Amino acid sequence: MAEAIINNPSYKTFFQLIRFALGTDTQLPQSISAAEWKDLYNLGVQQSLIGVLFEGIKRLPEELLPNEGMLMQWYGDAEYIAEVSDKAEKASQMWTRKYEDEGFRTCILKGQGNAAMYDEPKSRTAGDIDIYVFGGQEKVLEQTKKMGFTGDACYHHIHLDLPEDAVPVEVHYRASYGGLMDKYNKRIELWLDKEIQHTTPHNGYSIPSIKFNKIMQLAHMQHHFAFDGMSLRQLMDYYYVLSKEKDCDMTKELEYIGLSYFAEGIMHIMQQIFHLDKSHFIIAPERRRGEIILANVMEGGRFGFYRKDKYGDMNFITRNIHHTADLIYFCYLFPNQYYKMLIRYTKRFVYKRILGKEYEEEDL
Amino acid sequence: MKLREGYILDSFCRRYVLKSKDDPSTVIKFNETAAFLWQKATEKGDFNEDDLYEALSAEYEVEETVARDAINQTIQGWTQLGLLE
């Protein structure tokens, strides 16, 4: 199934366009029809890559360009993305000042820190601001309250209640974004807590080290992969993170923190889709894991918003058998991470469907 | 004449567009001549048809009547779109 995704003709041009935009490939199809352009645009939206792809489109020869309507639509979207990126950049600077004026050291995670690595930072689709505030949960929450902000707090961060037109903000007091198993969660957390100390100033705020980003963003992607869905935008961020350093094998560290199998899959995607040179890999790529991650990315898009239940037409029992079989396959491919999900899934099934009781979800 | 402030001339894929600073969703497509004239009018600040003709004839080999006609049409278009003060 996943193999078909890499070779699927409608995805093939999309992946070519990504590489052309990144400059890792100069090969282009002989022609692109209006219908194909429509598909490419829809994929660009689903994968949050409209702005980056437009950077490639601007360099296409005239005969390969989409029709005027589509070109203008793409231009308008790219302009909007640049405007949102600008807002996110200013918000990153503003939130940094807010906390640092009160004596708290900060660091901007993911988002604008990633954008800074792009050839055209404003082409990256910006999301919310993730600001890490040093000082620990208690002090950070107390300070946030003192500054007059409220929000929903969880183990890692507090999502602030802000006006609708403001850039959404998450204030983090833990750098981790967790694996699925407690044992590894703890190890990831300790590793990241240590590494986040190494920050670099950038354009009015601080950003974490490349090494930190390699682990934190991997854990973050795995979290989305397991729970909702991840997009090629996240993988493109990771491509830029990896491309900044060469010859940095992290196999041992990845095994210790339980991210090695997922990282192997991601390296496969980096190789096949982005054509990242192997000197940037942090672990050796593994095809089957890469293919299943890529299938998940292409089916679901950003946060899994575009995913259709591929077993939706089946009856209740067959559907659950298929979902369980998928989970067992995940356990086989990612043996140190997915058992907890399988147990949870089985428990929920037994409680809700067989015993007819309410099942209280465990916090993973 | 003066151009109304608050617009930026942009180009991509050999296309030219004028975008509003206040409302980025407002985009006006320009042809190459209109883009050239807009750029020259911007540089000049306060301009008239002769200024634009001088600039156009210095850049392109074009008959005076054709050039002045193009300039007139462009200025008319800008007036209709409210791009002149």
Interface residues (C-beta under 8 A of the other chain):
Chain A: I57 K58 L60 E62 L65 L71 M72 Y75 G76 E79 Y80 E83
Chain B: F12 C13 R14 R15 V17 K19 P24 S25 V27 K29
